[in-house]
Amino acid sequence: MVGHNDPKTGWWMGEPGNSVLPTPTRIATYALSPNRQRPFAGAFHAAIFNTFRRCRHQVFYVVPPFLVAYAAMCWANERNEYLNSKRGRFERAE
């Protein structure tokens, strides 16, 4: 007798591997993690302020050598133009 009430143990499910109870319905749940829902949430806002913060901390390492190099190039260009002018050639000839 398969599937009857057993007085000793309660409900008898049948022989192992030959269950008479229906298979339970499987409930599948799906969820997205927070970093998958909006992967670029706030990325552009953070990029602007992070870039400003990083540049502000590096400005004293970058700007002074740039200013020195710019001043040297301006001086070299002016000196080159002077030495290749009539007055510069006349000065060097003497």
N, C-alpha and C positions, 0 to 999 in steps of 0.2 A: 504494500500500500504506500504509494508515493504521495507526499504532500499532506499528510494528515498530522494531527496533533499527537505528539508523543507524550505520554503522561509523565515520563521521567525528566526529559530535557526540554520540553516545550515544543517548538516547531521543528519538524524534521525536514531537512532540505534535500534529502535524497543521497545517492551515492556520490563520493567525491568525483568531480569532473562531470557529473550528470545532474546538475541542479535543476530543480523544477520551478524555482522562483524566476520571475522574469528579470532580465538584465536591467540593472538600474539605469535610468537615463542619465547620460553624462551632460553636465552643464558646463559649457565653455565660457569663460569670461575673458575679455580682452581689455587691456588698459595700456595707456601710453604713459611713459615716464615723463616728468616735467621737462626734461631737456629735449625730448622728442617732439613735444607739442609746439613749441615756438623756439626753434634752435637759434634764431638771430634776435631774440627779444632783448632790446636794449643794447645791441652790439654797436650800432652806429653812434648812439649817445655816449656810450662808454669809450669808444674809440676816439672821439673828439677830446674828451677830458683827459684820457690817459695820454694822448699825444701831447696835449698842452703841458701836462705835468712832467712828462719825460723831457720835453724840450726845455722847459724852464730849469730843470736841474742840470742840463748839459750846456746851457748857453755860455757859461764862463769858460768852458773848455773849447768851444768852437769859435765864438765871435772874436776874441782878441787875436788869435793867429790869422783869422780871415782879414781883419782890419790891417794887421801888419803887412800881410801879403798884398793886399789891395793898394796900400800906400806905397809899397816898394814898386809895384807894377806901374803906378801912376808916375812916380819919380823917374823910373827907367824909361818910360815912353816920352816924357817931356825932355829928358836928357838926350835921348836918341834923336828926337826932332831938332833940338838945339844944335847938336854936333853935326847934323847933316844939313843945317841951314848955312847961308853965306857967312853969317857972323861966327858960327861954330867952326867952319872950315878955315876962316881967316885966323881965328884964335889958335887953332891947332898948327897952322902953318908956321907960326912964329916961333 
